[in-house]
Amino acid sequence: MIIVTGGAGFIGSNIVKALNEWGETDILVIDNLTNGHKMRNLSDLNIADYMDRLDFIDRISGDEAFGEVRAIFHEGATSATTEWDGHFVMKNNYEYSKSLLHWCLKRGVQFLYASSASVYGAGQIFKEERQYERPVNMYAYSKFQFDQYVRRLQPEIKSQVVGLRYFNVYGPREQHKGAMSSTAFHFNNQVKDSGVARLFEGSDGYKNGEQRRDFIYVGDAVKVNLWFMDYPEKSGVFNLGTGRSQSFNDMANTVIGWHCEQGGEGKVEYIPFPEHLKGAYQSFTEADITALRAVGYSDFFQTVESGVKEYMDILNR
């Protein structure tokens, strides 16, 4: 069996889909379906069972077994970067992850978990080293602190533990995320509704719309996850991005270009930079993927132009 926490979420459901494409259906999905719209991410997938997150945590805390488990993909988390209830975030992201980690270590189960590029804060160097890590919100801090916990235990760990620091992931099955959905998703809706993609004005020395992020297509992120599952001897905390930053203008213009090719039209409009994001926003990210390449991952990563086109084809069919 393979367990996927957050399996009805964005990256989790894409992992389940990829596992299905490999012929794997003995999958236990863990999630919280209070937002019932997330079930759409599972309705076309084949799984063995579903379990509510709180029931799963109780069973893990009670050291219960789930039969023969090969691997756990731990994608479930409170992901809102605007959530400042530290008690809530640390309980859901940090303590939950620790319990699951120790459950896996006791049984020698492969443990692959979602970390985040947000651990780097407003820095300009994105390398998996402590001196570059300075989280600026609670979500980032919870991810950073769990990475630190794993690092401390790493010398004694005998089974696989892999943390993947996701950069800006976009792609299918993110529609339930609302405001936390990718800019590609929002730009698409804006262009369809009004013909205008709205971008932030310049900030931190960047011109209008020229803030840059390492945008990675979800299909590429999933490939890395499954690659690590196939190499259980490889462990560590790794950046998961393309290694190439592109601007929000690139993203918006690619979305607009797709709609123009379909006979539509669109333009870019710049809006004032929000006050509540000042001091808590990454104007630039670019993954240093040296460590990922060094352990043997050699596949290519799509550019914004190719990945967004594929996404638009799926999103608008």
C-alpha positions in Angstrom: 0.0 0.0 0.0 1.0 3.6 -0.6 -0.4 6.4 1.6 -0.9 9.9 0.3 -1.8 12.6 2.9 -3.5 15.6 1.3 -4.5 13.2 -1.4 -7.5 15.2 -2.4 -5.4 18.3 -2.7 -3.4 19.8 -5.5 -0.1 18.0 -5.5 -1.4 15.0 -3.6 -4.2 14.2 -6.2 -1.6 14.6 -9.0 0.6 12.1 -7.3 -2.4 9.7 -7.0 -3.1 10.2 -10.7 0.5 9.4 -11.6 0.5 6.3 -9.4 -2.7 5.2 -11.2 -0.9 5.6 -14.5 1.8 3.3 -13.2 -0.9 0.7 -12.5 -0.9 1.4 -8.7 -4.4 1.5 -7.1 -3.6 0.1 -3.6 -3.6 3.7 -2.3 -5.0 5.1 1.0 -5.9 8.8 0.6 -5.9 10.9 3.7 -7.6 14.3 3.7 -10.1 16.7 5.2 -13.2 17.0 2.9 -14.9 19.7 4.8 -14.5 21.5 1.5 -16.4 18.9 -0.4 -15.5 20.4 -3.8 -12.1 18.7 -3.4 -13.8 15.4 -4.1 -13.6 16.4 -7.8 -9.9 15.7 -7.6 -10.5 12.1 -6.6 -13.6 11.3 -8.7 -11.6 10.1 -11.7 -9.0 8.3 -9.7 -8.8 4.8 -8.4 -7.9 4.3 -4.7 -8.3 1.5 -2.2 -9.6 3.6 0.7 -10.1 7.1 2.1 -9.7 8.2 5.7 -10.3 11.5 7.4 -7.2 13.3 8.5 -8.1 13.4 12.2 -8.9 9.7 12.3 -5.6 9.0 10.6 -3.7 11.2 13.1 -5.4 9.3 16.0 -4.4 6.0 14.5 -0.8 7.1 13.9 -0.6 8.5 17.4 -1.8 5.2 18.7 0.9 3.4 16.7 -1.6 1.4 14.7 -0.5 -0.5 11.6 -2.0 -0.2 8.2 -0.7 -3.5 6.8 2.3 -3.5 4.4 3.0 0.1 3.6 5.7 0.8 1.0 5.7 4.6 1.1 4.0 7.7 2.4 3.7 10.9 0.4 3.0 13.5 3.0 1.4 16.4 1.1 -1.2 17.4 3.7 -0.7 20.8 5.4 -2.2 24.1 6.3 -0.8 26.0 3.3 -2.2 29.6 3.7 0.8 31.9 4.0 -1.6 34.5 5.5 -2.4 32.3 8.5 -0.9 33.8 11.7 -2.4 31.4 14.3 1.0 29.9 15.2 -0.5 27.3 17.5 -2.8 26.1 14.8 -0.2 26.0 12.1 2.5 24.2 14.2 -0.1 21.6 15.4 -1.2 20.9 11.8 2.1 21.1 10.0 4.9 20.4 12.5 3.6 18.1 15.1 1.5 16.0 12.6 4.6 15.6 10.4 6.8 14.6 13.4 4.3 11.9 14.4 4.1 10.5 10.9 7.9 10.6 10.5 8.5 8.5 13.6 5.7 6.1 12.6 7.6 5.6 9.3 11.0 5.3 10.9 9.8 2.6 13.3 8.6 0.5 10.3 11.2 1.4 7.7 8.6 3.0 5.4 9.8 5.5 2.8 8.7 9.0 3.8 8.5 11.7 1.2 7.2 15.0 2.5 6.3 18.5 1.2 8.5 21.3 2.3 8.5 24.7 0.7 10.7 27.4 -0.9 9.0 29.8 1.5 11.6 28.8 4.0 14.1 31.1 2.2 12.0 34.2 2.9 13.2 37.4 1.1 16.7 36.1 0.5 18.3 36.0 -2.9 20.1 32.6 -2.6 18.0 29.5 -2.6 20.3 26.7 -1.6 19.6 24.0 1.0 21.8 25.5 3.7 20.9 27.0 7.0 22.5 30.4 6.4 20.1 31.1 3.5 16.9 30.1 5.4 14.9 33.0 7.0 11.1 32.3 6.9 8.8 35.3 7.1 5.4 33.8 7.9 4.0 31.0 10.0 3.5 28.5 7.2 7.2 28.9 6.1 8.4 28.6 9.7 6.5 25.3 10.2 8.1 23.9 7.1 11.5 25.2 8.0 11.3 23.8 11.6 10.4 20.4 10.3 13.3 20.4 7.9 15.5 21.2 10.8 14.1 18.4 12.8 14.7 15.9 10.0 18.3 17.2 9.6 19.0 16.6 13.2 17.8 13.0 13.0 19.3 12.3 9.6 22.6 10.8 10.7 20.7 8.1 12.6 18.0 7.4 10.0 18.2 4.1 8.3 15.1 4.4 5.9 14.4 6.9 3.2 13.3 10.4 4.3 13.0 13.0 1.5 11.9 16.6 1.9 11.0 18.5 -1.3 11.0 22.3 -1.2 8.4 23.2 -3.7 8.8 26.4 -5.5 5.8 27.9 -7.4 3.8 24.9 -8.5 0.9 25.4 -11.0 -1.2 23.0 -13.0 -4.4 20.9 -13.0 -6.4 20.0 -9.8 -5.7 23.3 -8.0 -9.2 24.9 -8.5 -10.3 24.3 -4.9 -7.5 26.4 -3.4 -9.2 29.7 -4.0 -6.9 32.6 -3.3 -4.0 30.2 -2.9 -4.3 28.9 -6.5 -1.5 29.7 -8.9 -1.2 32.9 -10.9 -1.7 30.9 -14.0 -5.1 29.8 -12.7 -6.1 33.3 -11.7 -4.9 34.9 -14.9 -6.9 32.4 -16.9 -10.1 33.2 -15.0 -9.4 37.0 -15.3 -8.8 36.9 -19.0 -11.9 34.8 -19.6 -14.1 37.0 -17.4 -12.8 40.5 -18.4 -10.1 40.2 -20.9 -7.6 41.6 -18.4 -4.8 39.9 -16.4 -4.1 41.9 -13.3 -0.5 41.9 -11.9 1.1 43.8 -9.1 2.9 47.0 -9.7 6.6 46.9 -9.1 8.1 46.1 -5.7 11.5 45.6 -4.1 13.2 47.3 -7.0 11.4 45.2 -9.7 9.4 47.0 -12.4 5.7 46.3 -12.9 5.0 42.6 -13.2 8.7 41.9 -13.3 8.9 40.1 -9.9 10.3 36.7 -10.7 9.5 33.3 -9.5 10.6 29.7 -10.2 7.4 28.4 -11.7 7.3 24.6 -11.9 4.6 22.6 -13.6 2.9 20.1 -11.3 3.6 17.2 -13.7 7.3 17.8 -13.3 7.0 18.1 -9.5 5.2 14.7 -9.4 7.9 13.1 -11.6 10.5 14.0 -9.0 8.4 12.5 -6.2 8.0 9.2 -8.0 11.6 9.1 -9.0 12.7 9.3 -5.3 10.2 6.5 -4.5 12.1 4.3 -7.0 15.4 5.1 -5.3 14.8 4.4 -1.6 18.5 4.7 -0.8 18.5 8.5 -1.5 17.5 10.8 1.3 17.8 14.5 2.2 16.1 17.9 1.8 16.0 19.1 -1.8 14.8 22.1 -3.7 12.1 21.3 -6.2 12.0 24.0 -8.9 13.2 24.4 -12.5 16.4 26.3 -11.6 15.2 29.1 -13.8 13.2 32.1 -12.7 10.6 33.8 -15.0 8.6 37.0 -14.5 4.9 37.3 -13.7 4.7 39.1 -17.0 5.9 35.9 -18.7 3.2 34.0 -17.0 0.4 36.5 -17.9 1.5 36.9 -21.5 1.6 33.2 -22.0 -2.0 32.9 -20.7 -3.1 35.8 -22.9 -1.3 34.4 -25.9 -3.1 31.0 -25.5 -6.5 32.8 -25.4 -5.6 34.9 -28.4 -4.7 31.7 -30.4 -8.3 30.5 -29.6 -9.8 33.6 -31.0 -10.0 35.6 -27.8 -8.2 38.6 -26.6 -6.5 40.0 -23.5 -4.2 42.6 -22.0 -2.2 43.2 -18.8 -3.2 45.7 -16.1 -1.1 46.6 -13.1 -2.7 47.1 -9.7 -1.1 48.6 -6.5 1.0 46.3 -4.4 -1.1 45.2 -1.4 -0.1 46.7 2.0 -0.6 43.4 3.9 2.0 41.7 1.7 4.8 44.2 2.2 7.6 42.5 4.2 6.0 39.1 3.7 6.4 38.6 0.0 9.0 36.9 -2.1 9.7 39.1 -5.1 12.3 36.7 -6.5 12.8 32.9 -6.2 15.1 30.6 -8.2 15.8 27.1 -7.0 19.4 26.0 -6.8 18.9 22.4 -8.0 22.6 21.4 -7.7 21.8 18.9 -4.9 18.9 17.4 -6.8 21.0 16.9 -9.9 23.9 15.5 -7.8 21.7 12.6 -6.5 21.0 11.6 -10.0 17.7 13.3 -11.1 18.4 14.3 -14.7 15.0 14.9 -16.4 14.1 18.3 -17.9 11.7 20.9 -16.4 9.2 22.7 -18.6 9.4 26.4 -19.2 6.5 28.7 -18.3 5.7 28.9 -22.0 5.4 25.1 -22.5 3.9 24.2 -19.1 1.3 26.9 -19.1 0.2 26.0 -22.6 -0.3 22.4 -21.5 -2.2 23.6 -18.5 -4.5 26.0 -20.5 -5.3 23.1 -22.8 -6.5 21.1 -19.8 -8.1 23.9 -17.9 -10.2 25.2 -20.8 -11.3 22.0 -22.5 
